[in-house]
Amino acid sequence: MLELYQAEWCPYSGRVRARLTELGIDFLSRQVAAVPEDREAMREATGHDVIPVLVTEEGGEAIPDADAILAYLDEHFEETRESGRHRAQARAHGL
């Protein structure tokens, strides 16, 4: 299962969560400390301290940066019938 190191207040994390939802991908959300200096567990697991970071299933590759994560998702997963519906719901709710 994909793991996403993220924070609810982070707009970049929100973009990644939205895309994961659009694609219908189950993922494990790992909350991180607000201050990068306090993210020791994340640094040990991923080698990074800036969020978001996606850890892949195959080989446990850690991908930092929302744009790189979104590119990875689009390259490895296809949209479903529900993808557009999820986007429409998000727009309807101002997200």
DOLOVO-16152 format. One record per residue (C-alpha): x, y, z. Coordinates in steps of 0.05 Angstrom, whole numbers, plus 5000, padded with zeros to 4 digits. Each point is the difference from the previous one (the first is absolute). Layout:
# residues N
XYZ...
END
This chain:
# residues 95
500050005000502450704985502050425059499250765000503850415050495950635005496250515042492750204994501950745000504949934943497150214932505049574963498049395040492850174985501449994925503149315006494349735044494950274949503549654943500649345038492550055013498450164927503949394979496749565052506649815033500149765071505850295039502650055070500450715026505750155047499350665037506450395012502150545048498750714979507450195009504949654952505249945055495249555039498949514943505449495020495649394987498350244930507450164986501949305022494649684957500750434937506450405003495950654994497150515048495750414952492849784987496749684965504049364988497049394967503049325014498549514944498149275007505249744953506750075033497950525050502550584958498850675034497650554954500150715028496550614971492750034980501450104926504649394997494949595038494350214954504349824939501549325031492649875013498050204930505449554970498349395041492450035010494250104953493950425012493549645013492750174987499950315069505950474989495950554967494549925052505050105057502750634965492950274992498449885073506450355022498350614956492950015026502850045071505150534983506149555004
END
